[in-house]
Amino acid sequence: FLQFGLMDYLEKADVLVYLNDATTQLLKNRASYPTKAAALSFFAQYFRTLKFGRHVLFRGFDFVMATKHNRQSFVQCAEYCIAPAEGTNTADAGFGLTGGSTAELLSVADYHNCITMLCKDFPLDLVQNAVAMVVVEDGLECRLPFADFMRAFKIQMVFNEFLGECRTVFEGLSKKTMSGVVTMESFLTRLEAVEGSSIVTAIPVPLIERAIKGLDATTEIMDVFNSLVRYPAIFDATNV
């Protein structure tokens, strides 16, 4: 910890987020925890659920997105709770809120409805953005398999702000050409500045370069996103 000041460390490790949230939750429910022992028990339970990733269930969208751990935990909870039932009673089977099998094609509206059971103010556009990385059709009835959706959804959740910056960079470059064609060389060069920003969780530019190998130029940012979601190392980066 010596390379950071105390407050820098607490901020970088998201400790303050959880201390503030735990304290706020305790104060909201202080009537149920009237003694010091009860309060300590509350904190122990809070951080236990935090460790196992259950702390994001039925919380607001702002809290879900507050830290990378929260985002990873929410995706894990969603995958378990929404996973189509396979007709077994194994311990790793999901609750099957969607019904059917993992190969069944479900719509954007289906996925969003299930996710709002876990986070009632979860925005539709984030689900739409995830689906758009996999399929080209628009609209709430656009359908794709559960496994494909969860892969794109995790990438969208963890790198949400960075993907937004990618879109902004691409659109800016597109407007500078008559044809709207953006070369990947210019796109990657501009992304290097975004990767260095402290306000986003970024996908390393060299990793993006490997993911889009063979794509020299395009008029559509979704061609880039589709390459990212299909590249295994990008998905692996969501777990770091």
Secondary structure, DSSP 8 states (H G I E B T S, - for coil): -TTS-HHHHHHHTTHHHHHHHHHHHHHHTGGG--SHHHHHHHHHHHHHHHHHT-TTTT--HHHHTSSHHHHHHHHHHHHHHHS---S---TT----TT-S-TTSEEEHHHHHHHHTTTSTT--HHHHHHHHHTT----STT-EEEHHHHHHHHHHHHHTHHHHHHHHHHHHHHHTTSSS--EEHHHHHHHHHHHHT-TTS----HHHHHHHTTT--EES-HHHHHHHHHH-HHHHHHTT-
